[in-house]
Amino acid sequence: MRTFFPSESCKETHLNSLNPQSWLQVERGKLSKVSPHSPSSLESLIKVPDPPILPFFKPVDYVEVIAQIHRELESCPPHERTNLYLLQFQVFKGLGDIKLMRRSLRLAWLKASTVHERLVFGAWLKYEKRGEELISDLLSSCGKCSKEFGLIDIGSEFPSEANPSLSDGAMINQKSNLSGTVSFQIGDEKITCDRQKMATLSPPFRSMLNGCFLESVSEDIDLSKNDISPMGMKVISEFSSTGILPDLPTDLLLEIMVFSSKFCCENLKDSCDRKLAKFVSSRNDAVELMEYALEENCPVLATSCLQVFLQELPDSLDDERVVDLLTSVNSLHRPIMVGSASFSLYCLLSQVAMDLDPGSDKSALFLEQLVDSTENSRQKMVAYHMLGCVKLHKKEYDEAERVFEVALTEGHVYSVIGLTRIGQIKGEKLESFKKLSSVISNYTPLGWMYQERSLYCENNEKRWEDLEKATELDPTLTYPYMYRAASLMKKQNVQDSLAEINKILGFKLAVECLELRFCFYLVLEEYQSAICDVQAILTISPDYRMFEGRVPATQFQTLVREHVPNWTTADYWLQLYDRWSAVDDIGSLSVIYQMLESETAKGILYFRQSLLLLRLNCPEAAMRSLQLARQHASSEHERLVYEGWILYDTGHCDEGLKKAEESISLNRSFEAFFLKAYALADSSQDPTCSSTVVALLQDALKCPSDRLRKGQALNNLGSVYVDSGKLDLAADCYINALKIRHTRAHQGLARVHYLKNDKPAAYAEMTKLIEKARNNASAYEKRSEYCEREQTKIDLEMVTRLDPLRVYPYRYRAAVLMDNHKEKEAIAELSRAIAFKADLHLFHLRAAFHEHIGDVSGAMRDCRAALSFDPNHQEMLELLSRVNSQEP
């Protein structure tokens, strides 16, 4: 999860100024009427907190960093790979790419060179995949399940400490008057042992029994003051003869282990270490034995205890005993517990602790251990910045300032934000402004730099300028839109305010932006629009709390619900058709949310919800909805369909196909045939499978379903016909889909017109889609393919305004510039997008441009960056090989 660190000054201001009672009488459950444009109501509801400080590794030039990591991975020794993959993970985390983060963790796990590394990264992957147990169960039902991150047999991973040199070189006592036995007095009991066999246990015993000490001529030796019991001594005597330690109680093993440490009996100690490790089966066992393991230098036992703690994350960090043990380990004990993987371990523990509570003492303690485990500058940047964020959250300003300074000194420029926020808290606003200005002057400017500097501007005009520049450099930053929208609303410029917040919601469904727009609608008393936004929020994040976490969003939903008309079941379906047809995804989410409150057939509604969430780029929420669909399925065959989609969406296409076939065997339903067609088209490499896909979609269309789904099936069938060259059949499918208001079919029909060499008709068809669709950036992009060059430029500029995350417009404009021999401008166009959008296609094109102008180092950097995103991309591998051959 992303952890945010809003500035303390902002939090206090927001909380103190919030007075929602003027609008929402939370306790009384009523909405009061207030003049929608009164200053007090505006101030109480429309408050934009300062942008969060992200506790992530955010290099100024992330491309250079990931390219460098790729370069180092090619030539580094095996034991260094895991740390490089961990750094790669940190970069991807800063970029917000969950799939790439997991891939880096998985590579670290696969390339681990020690049991400790495998243990840490296996536990980390398990933690990242928590909540996905259902997927494992479903794979198991398909006969494909493996406990990848299960328990490791720690003892088998450690080499034996057996040392035959002692027995081979044991010095024989030459005094002929001594017997071959020796008796050890322990209290009132004597234990008779073989002198020479005891001498082989360790150098101290050898010197005692065969050396120049007094004991070497004694047949009775008193060991009463050495904390060993008669029973323990008998076991040691037996071990000296057999080299085997029998099964013993834990207390006796601990006693023998302490004795073996005292007398340097390495083989005996190793045997105790391994025996004790087998007793670690619960968290209580691990807590009780870890301290002994560290004090007596028992790596097998210590690692076994650690494994239990890690396997139980995050729950184990709610146990103060575990936290105390793991945060009090010193630099001498850490290698015993975790070998050379200390930095990796405390990276994991710090993340888990911060996910639980970023302002907790345990977060700070784990991060202090992380700092103490750093070995190089890049690790220091990560560790000190994270620690600074937590210290700032805890209001330990002087300490936070110190560690942010270290992170900045090591090269983490983003940490300057921590220093400027502390400066603001200390009343040094001008100094904070100067620090940001210096950063902007000395580095390639990035959006966050201007965004941060805007907080310290002397007047609103200058602040507005900085925020405009921030959006120009990084249009994905939410704060500038929110600030501008709130400012406009306070000036009662309603339409421009809504237009501003809608800009970002058009391409990035950020709940904080939905919350702000919800507040706008409350102020304007547009309750239907307000409930739409709060229900979208609750769909994405069911536990979301508004106004800095003070009020559950569910409570606002309940209150606003009283001010909108009630709909019948028929009304709900009509509203859903209207909004789905208008490509109004947020509106569709709201309608489905309301339907779920009253409809009994919830499975299909949750399934529709998951489709919308995928379209809105909310994969985690989509998976949650799919799982709810499975949970609420009304029949076995329906449940199998949802299980198939769950498997398909998590990359298990063949298993998803099996679930579809199982469902069809029980009941020939639309959704089962649709799933099978979809999965088969994706998984089959056989070009002739298109006829099978067509037959499956035709079977689906013969089954009962609603117009929304049948429109999708007709649209998909049209696409298959197009790929097969059957354009007339494709056109019929698209026209029939449009008849039942499947608006996206305009795009397919436009493609048919284009393939029939009727570009004007294709353009006109896409224009219809643009006019109908509420979210139409993709429609403009597609229409640009059917225009003359000047209109293409206009359409692609519109795409970038509506959705700056779509990369095709940048690539097109760059290619045009390159054709016009404007190489620098072409590369600058791509670089503009790369600064905020890490995309393989952008890297690929820029690498080709660099190669074209003879910039070998630039081409090499972009090739390596691209291959960090997709190591098997064939064209990039070929380009890298070609560029490599040109390198001096």
N, C-alpha and C positions, 0 to 999 in steps of 0.2 A: 504494500500500500504506500501511496505518497504521503509523506509526513510534511506538514507545513509549519512554518515558524513565523507567524505574524509578529510585527514589532509590538513591543509592550505598550508604547505610547498610543499606537493605533488601537490596540485592544481596549485600553482604558477609556479612550475617547468614545469609542463605539458603544461600549457598555453603558457609559454614563449618559450618553445622549439618547439612547434607545428608550422610547416610551410608547410601546405598541398599544397601550390601553386606549389611546385616543382613537385607534382604529379597530383593534381586536380586543374585546373584553374577554381575555383568556379564561379567567376564573368564572365569569358569568355565562360564557359561551355565546356572546352576542357580538355583532358588528355594529358599531355606532356610526351615525351619520356625521361626517365632518366635511366642511368645505374642501373639495378635492384639491384646491390650489392654495390652501392656507400654508404659510411658512412653517408653522409648528408641525403640521402633519408631514410635510416634505422632509423636514430635518429629522423627525423621529424615525421615519422608515427608510429614507434613501441615504444610506451611509456606505461608503466604499472603503474597506480596510486597506491598509498599505499592502503591496504585493508581498507574498511570503518569501522568506529566505529558504531556498531548497538545500537540504543537507546532503547534496550530491557532488560528485566530481564533475565540474563543468569547465573544461579547458577552453581557452579563447579560440584555439584552432583544433577542434575535435578531429578534423580530417587528418591533420599531421600526426596526432597522437595515435589514432587507430592504425594509420599506415606504419608508424614506427613499431607498434606492437606486432603487426604482421611481419615486418622485417626481422624483428628479434626472434619471433617464433620459428623462423626458418633455420636459424643457426644456433640457437641457445642449447645448452645441455638439457637433458630430460628433466632434471630436478628443478629447473627454473620455469618450466612451462605453466605450471598451475598458477604461479603468481602473475604471469602475464595474462592468462585467461581471466584471472580475478580482476586485473586492472581493466581488461576489455569489458568485463561485466559492469564495472563502475562507470565506464564511458557510456555504455548503452543505457544504463540506468539514468544517467543525466539526460540522455536523449529521450527517455520515456518509452523505449521499445522493449516490451515484455518478452516477446518471442526471442529476440536476440540476447536478452539478458539470460534467459533460461538456456539458450544454446551454449553460451559461454560457460555457464556453470556446469553444464553437462560435459563439455570438452575438458574442463578442469578435472572433473570426476573421472572421465575416461583416461586422461593422460596422467593421473596421479601416480607418483613414483613411490609413495609411502602409504602405509596403512592409515596414518593420521590424516593425510590429505583425502584419501577415499572416504574416510569416516566423516570428515567435516563437510565435504562437498556433496556426499550422499545425503547427509542430514539437511543440508541447505536446499537441495532439490526437493526433498520430501516436504520441507517447510513451505517452499514456494508452491507446491502442488496440493497443499492441504485443502480439503473440501472436494477433491477429485477422486475420492475413494469409489464413487459410483462407477467411474470410467474403468477402474481396475476390475470391479465386479462384472461389468458388462463384457470386458475383454475375456475374463475368465469363462463367462457363459459361452463365448465363441471358441474356447479352447486356446486362447492366446493371452496368457497372463504370466507375468514374471515379477517376483518381488525384488525389483531392481535395487531398492535402497533398504533392504532388510538388514538384520543383524549380521555382523561380521564375526567369524571365529578369531578373536584377537590373538589368542595364544599361537595359532598356526601361522600367523603373519610375522611373528618375532623369531629370529634365529635363536637356537638353544645356546645357553651360556656354558655348555659342557666344556671342561678344560682338562684334557687328559694329561697335560704336562705335569700336574702335581703327582699323579700316581706313578708316572714314568720316572720322575726325578726325585722321588721321596728318599730322603737320606735314612738309611737303616742305622739304628742305634747299635754300636759295636760292643756295648758293655754286656758281656756274656752272663753276668750274674742276674740280669733282669729278665723277667718272664715276657712273653709276647702279649700280655694283656695289661691293661691299666684300669683302675677303678676311679670313677669320679664320684666324690662325696657330695650329695645334695641333701642338706638337712640331715635327717637320720638314715637316709637310704644311700646305698652304694650301687652304682651301675657299672658293671664290668664290660669293657670294650676291647676290641682288637687295636693294640697300640698303632700298628703300621697303617691299618685302614683308617683310623681316626686322623692320622698324620696327613693322609691324602686329601682331607677336606679343605685345607687352606694353608697358606704360608704360616700364619700364626700358630696353628696346631702343629705343623711340621716342626717349627722352631721350638715349641713348648715340649714336644714329646721326643724329638730326636736331636735337639740342638744343645746349646751350652747352658740352658736355664736349669735351675734346680729341679723343676718338674721332670726333666728328662731322665733323672736317676730315681724318680719316685714311682712307686707302684700305686699310691693313693694321692689323688689330687682333689682339692676342695674347690668346687664351683658353686657353692651355696650362694655367693653374693653376685651371681651373674644372671639373675632373673630367668632361670630356666627350671622347670619342674622335673621331677624324676621321670614322669611319663614322657615329657618332651625329650629328655636326654636319651631315653630308650629308643625313641623314634630316630633320633640323630645317629645313634649307634647302628641301628638297623640300616639306615640310609648309607652309612659309610661302607657297609658290606655289600649292599645290593644296588645302590644308586637309584632306588625307587622309593618314592614317598607314598604311603598308603592314604586312603581316604580318612580324613581327620576332621574333627570339629573346627569351626572357624577360630575360636579362641586359642586352641592349641597350635593351629597353623600360624597365627599372628605371633605367638610366643616364640615359636621356632624361627620365624622370619626375622624377628628382632635380634635373636641370638646369632643367627647366621650373618646378619649385617655387622654385628659387633666383632665377630671373629673372622670376617671376610670369607665366609664359605659361599662362594659364588654359585656353585652348582646347586647346593642346598637352597640357597635364597631364590634362585631361578625356579626351582621346583615349587617352592612355597608361593612364589609370585603367580605361577600358572594355576596352581590348585585354588588359591584364593579368588582368582579371576572368575572361576567357574561358579563361585557362590554369588556373583553379582547378577541378580535376576530382577531387582526392583530398585526404585529410586531410594528407598530407605537403606538398602544394602550398599548402594553406591555412595550415599552420604556418609555412612558409618566407616566405609573402607578407604575412601579417597585420601583422608588425612594420613592414615598409615602408609598408603602407597607413596605419597609424596615424601614423607619423612624418611622412609626406608629405601627410597629410590627403586620402586617396583613398577617398571613401565607397563607391563602387561596388565596388572591390576588397575593402575591409574587410567590407562586407555579404556579398559572395560567399563570403569565407572563413568568416564566421560561419554562413552557410547550411550549409556542409559540416559544421561542428561540430554544429549542431543536428539535421541530418538523421541523424546517426550516434549520437544519444543512445540509450541510456546509455553505449554502448561508448566514445565519444570522451572521456568523463570518466575513463576508465582510462588515458588518455594524459597523462602528466605535462606534456608540452609544451603541450597544449591547456589544461590547468588553469592552468599558469603564465601563459599569455597572457591568459586570461579573468579571472583574479583579480588581475592587476597593472595592469589598465587604469585610468587616472586619470580624473578628472572632465572633462578637456579632450578625451581620446580617446574616451570612451564615446559621445558624440553622433556621431562619425565612423563608429563601428561599428554603432550601433543606434538612431541618431536620438533620438527622445523616448521610446523604449520600453525604457529602461534598467531601470526597476522591474519591468516584466513579464518581461524577459529573466532577471534575477537571481532572480526568484521561481521561474521554471522551473528554472534551474540549481541553485538551492538545494534544491528538492524532489527532483531527480534525485540529487544528491549525498547527501542524507539517506536516500533510499531505498536507496542503495548501502551507506552506513555513516554513521549519525547522529552517530558520535563522531569522524569523520575531520577532519583539518586542512582538507581541501578544502571540507567542509560549512561550517566556520567562515569560511573565506576568502570563499566565495560569499555567505554571509549578511552579512559585513562590507561587501561590495560592494552588497548589497541595502539595507542600512541607509544607505549613502552615497547611494543613489538615491532615497530617500524624499522626497516633496514635500508631504505633508500628515499630519495627526495619525493618520488611519486607517491609512495605509501604515506609519507608525512603529509603531503597535500590533502589526501583523502581523510586521514585520521584527525588532523588538527582542525580541518574545516568542520567536520561532523561534531567534534567536541565543542568547538566554538558555538555552533548552533544550539546545542543542548545547554551550555552555560548561559547563553543569552536568554533562552527560554526560562531558565531558573533564576533570571535576574542577577546573576553573578557577573556584573558588567566588567569589572576590572580583569577578572580571570578570562572572560570571553574575549576581551580586547587583546589580551596577551596571546591567546592561542590563535585568534584570527591573524594577528601580526605574523606569527610563525608560518601559518599556511600561505599567507601572501608572500613572505620572504622566500619560501620554497618554490614559488611560482604559480600558485593558484590564485589568479587575478580575481576570480569571482568572490573570493573571501573578503574583498574590499567592501562588499555590501554589509557584512557584519560590522566592520569598523565604522562605516558611515551611519548605520542605525544607532550604534552606541554613542557616536558623536552627537547625533540628534537628541538622544536621551539626556546627554550631559550638557545640552544647550550650545553645542558647537556646530550649528547648522551650516554656517559659512565654510567652516573647515571641511565638512562632509561634501559640500558642493565642489570645493577645490580638489578634493581627492578624486571624485568622479571625473572632473574635467581633465585631470592629469591622466587618468586611465584612458579616456577617450582620445587624448592626444598621442599617447604612447603605444596604443594597440589598435588593431583593426576594429573599428567601432561595431558594437553589437547592440541589438535592441534592448537587452537588459540594462546596459550601461546608461542609456538615455532615460529609460523608465525609472531607474534608481535616482538619477540626478534630478529628475522632475520633482521629487519629494522635497528637495532643498532649494528650489527656485524662490526668488524673492517675490515674484508676482505671478498671477494666473496666466498672463499672456506668454511669459517665458516657459511656464510649466506646460502649457498647451503645446508650444512648439516642440519641446523635448518629447512629449508623448506622441505627437505626430511622427517625429523622427523614429521613435521606438517602434511604432506600428509599421513604418516603411521598411525598417531593417528586419523586424520579426513580427509579422502580422498574427502570429499565434499567441502572443502575450495578451492575456485577458484584461489586465488592469487598465491599460489605456482606454479601451472601449468603455469599460465600466465607469471610469472617472469622467470621460467626456459625456457619456449618456446621463450620468447623475447631475453633472453641471448644467446640461441643457434642460433637464427636467426642473431643476431648481429655478431656472430662469423662465419656467413655464413654456418652454419650447418643446411641446409634447411630441410632435411628429418627428422632428429631427432627433430627439432623444430616443424614441423607439427605433428609428431607423439605424441609429448608431449601435445599440445593443443587438439589433437583429443582424447586423453585419457579421459579428463573430458567431452568433448562434446559427447562422446559415451554413457554417462549415465546421464548427467545433461545439459540441453539445456539453458545455461546461455548466455544472450545476450552480456555481456561484453566479453565473450570468443569468440563468433561469430564475434564481432567487431575486436578483435585482429587478428583472423585468416583472416578476410577480408583484414586487413592491410598487412598481410604476402603475400596474393595473389596479392595485388596491387604491392608490392615491386617486386614480381616475375613475374609480368605482366601476371598472369594467370587469365584473366578477366572472363572467364566462371565460374570458381570456386568462384571468388570474388562476381559476381552477385548472385550466388546461396546463399551465406551467407547473403548478405545485404537484399535479398528478404525474407529470413527466418526471419531475424530480424524484418522486416516491417510486416510480418504476425503475429508475436508474439506481437509486440508493434508498431502499425502504426505511432505513434508520436515520435518514438525514435530519439534522437539527438546524433551524434557521436562526438568524440574528446571533452570530458567534456561538452557536450551540445552545442558546437559552431556551428555545421553543421547538418542540418536535414538529416537523413539517406535517405530520398526520393531523395535528391539532388545528393548524391553519386550514387544511383541506376540509376538515369537518365543519369549521365555522363558515368558510366561504361557500360550502355546499348548500347551506341554507338560503343563499341568495341567488341560486341559479335554478331554472325550472327543472322539474323531474321529467324524465323521458320514459316512454314505454319501450318494450323490447324492440318493437318495429322501428321506433325512433332511433334507438341505438344503432341498429343495422344500417338504416339510411344515412345516419351521420358518418358511420365508418366507411360506407361506400363513397360518400362525397369526399371525405378527407383522404382516403386512400387513392382515389382517382385523381385528386388534386396534388398528389405527391406531398401531402402535408403530414410528415411523419410524426411530428410532435403532437399535432392534433389527433392523429390516429392513436397514439399511445394513450392520450387522455380518455378517448372514448372507450378503449379496451379496458383501461383501469376501472372506469365506472361500470362497465358490463360485468367485470369480475366480481363486483360487489353484489350483483343481483342474479346473474345467470348461474344455472346449475351445471351446465356443460362447460367446465372451466378448462379442460385439457386443451381443446382447440383454440381457446382464447389465449392461453399462455403461449401456445405455439406461434400464433400470429404476432404476439408481443415479441417473441424472440426474433422473428424475421425483421421486424421494424428496428429492433435494437442492433442487429447486425448491420443493417443499412446505415444506422447512425454511428457506426464504429464504436459500439459499446459491447465488446465481446464477452466480458465477464458477466454483465447483466443479462446478456442474451443467453448464456449458458445457464444462469440461474433460472431464467424463465423456461428454458427447455426442460430442466430437471423438474420444475413445478408442473409442466405439462405432463411429463411421465407420471408424476405423483398423482395427478388428478385424472388420468386417463380412465375412460368409462368402460373399456374392454381390453382384453388381452391383445387383440390385433392392433388397437390404437396405441397401446403402451409400446409394442415392438417398433412401431414407426418412430416414436419419439426417441427410443433407445438407438435406433439406426441413425437419426440425425445427430444425436449426441456423439456417437462414434465417428460419424463422418466429419463433423465440425472440429473434432480433436485429432484429425489426421489419420483415422483408421477407416479408410474408405472401403476396403474389402469386407471388414466386419460389419460396417453399416449396410452394405449390400446383402449380407446374410440375414440381417434383421428384417430387411424389406421382404426378402423371399419367405421368411418364416411368417410374416404378417399376411402375405398374399395366400399362403397355404391355409390360413385360418379364415380369411375373409378378403374378397377382391374389392379393395377400397381405393378411392382416388389417391389418398396420401401415400399408400403403400406402393402403388404403381409409379407415382411421381418420384418418390424417393429412389426406387430402383433405377428408374430412367436417369435421374440426376447422377447417382453414384456410378452407374455403368459408363455414362458418357465421360466421367472424370477419370475413372480408373483403367479403362480398357485402352490398350495401345493398338488394337486392331481397327483399321479404318473402316472395315465392313460392319462394325457394330452399330453404325448409325441406323441401319434398318431395324435393328432390335430396339433401339431407343425410340424410334418412331412408333413401332408397334406398342411399346409400353405406354407412351404418352396417349396414343389413341385409346388404349384400354382404360387409362385414367379418365379420359374425357367421357367415357361411357358410364362411369360410376357417378353416383350422387355427390354433389359438392356445391359450394356457393360460387357466385360469379367471380369473386376476388381470386380464388384459387384456379378456377377454370381459365380465367384470363391469363394467369401466369403460365399454365400448361400450354395454352395456345401460343403464347409468346415463345416459349421454349421450343415447341414443335416447329414454329416458323424458323427459328435459328438453325435447327438441324437441317431443315429443307434448304435453307440458304447455303449452308456448308456443303450440301450435296448437289448444289447447282439447280435445284428444283424451285425456281423463282416464283412461278405461278402458284404452286401449292403454298409456298411461304407467304405470298401476298394474301391468299385466302385466309390463312391462319391469323395474320396480323389484323386484317379487316374484321374478322369475327371477334377477335379480342377487343378491338376498339368498340364494337357494337355493345359489348358488356362493360365498357368504360375502363378497360385496362390501358391507361394513358400511355404507359411506356412502350406500347406496341407501335406508336408513331415512329420511334427510333428504328425498329426493325423494318417497318414499311419504307422508311426513307432509304435504308440500305438496299432494299430491293429495287427502288427507283434508280438509285445510283448505279447498281450493277447492270441495269437495263439501259445505261447511258442517258438517263433523264435526270441530270443534275438539278435543274430548276424545281422539278417535282420533289426531289429529295430535300432540297432547301425549304420548300414550302411545308413539307411534312414535319420537319424539325421545328419550324416556326410555330406550328400548332402545339407541339409539345411544350415549347417555351412559354406560350401563352397560357397553357393549362396548369403547368407544374409550379408548385410553390417553391420547391427546391430545384432550380433549373441550371445550375452551373454545368453539369454534365451534358445537358441538352445544347447549351451554347458551344461547348467543346466539340460535340459531335457535328453540329451544324457547320462548324468552321471547315470541316472536310469537304463541304459541298458548295463553298463560296469561291469567288475570285480573291486574289491575294489581299487586296485592301480590306474587303469585308471580313476575310479570315483574321486579319490583324485586329479588327474591331471586336469580333466575337471572342477572340482569345484574351484580349484585354478585359473584356467583361467577365470571362471565366476567372481571371486572376483577381478581379475585384470581389467576385462572389465567393470564390474558394481558392485562396492563395496556396493551398496545399496540393492542388492538382499540378503535376509537374509537366504535362505535355505542353502547355503554353510557353513555358520557359525554354523548353527544348526547341520548339518551333521557332521562336524569335531568335534564339541563338544560332540556329541553322541558317536562317535568312541572313543574319549579320555575317556569318562565315562565308556564305555565298557571295556576299557583297565585299569580301576581303576586309571586313572590319573585325579582325581576329581578337583584339583586346576587348572590344565591346561585346563580342560573342561570349568570351570567357567570363566577362563581368556579369552578363545576364545569368549564366549558370551559377556563378559564385553567389549571386544575390539570393537564389533559392536554396543553395546548399547550406547557407549560413543558418537557416532555420528548418530545413527539411533534408534529412539524411536519406538519400534515395540512390539506389544502385544505378538507375538509368542516367541520372544527372552526373554521377561520377564517371560513368562509361563515356558519355559524350564529351565531358570536359577533358578526360584523359586522351581521347582521340584528337581533340583540338590542340592540346599541348604537344602531342606527337607531331601533328601537322606543322606546327611552327618551330619544331626542333627543341622544345623545352622538355628534355628527357627526364629531369628530376620531377617536374610537375606531373608529367604523364605517369611516372613510376608511383608517385604518391597517390594519385587518384586510382590507379589500378589496384594498389594494395588496400586502399580504403574500400573499394568496391568488393574485393575478395574477402574482406572482413565481414561483409554482409552476406555474401553468397560465395563460399570457398570453391564451389564446383561450377561457377558460371563460365561456360566454355569460351565465349568471345573474350571475356576479361582475361582468362588464362592465356589465350593466344596473343592478346595485346600486350600483356605483361612480358611474355616470352620475347616478343618482337622488340619491345622497348629495352629489355634487359640486354639484348644483343647490341644495342646502340650505346649503352652506358660505357664511358671510358674506363 
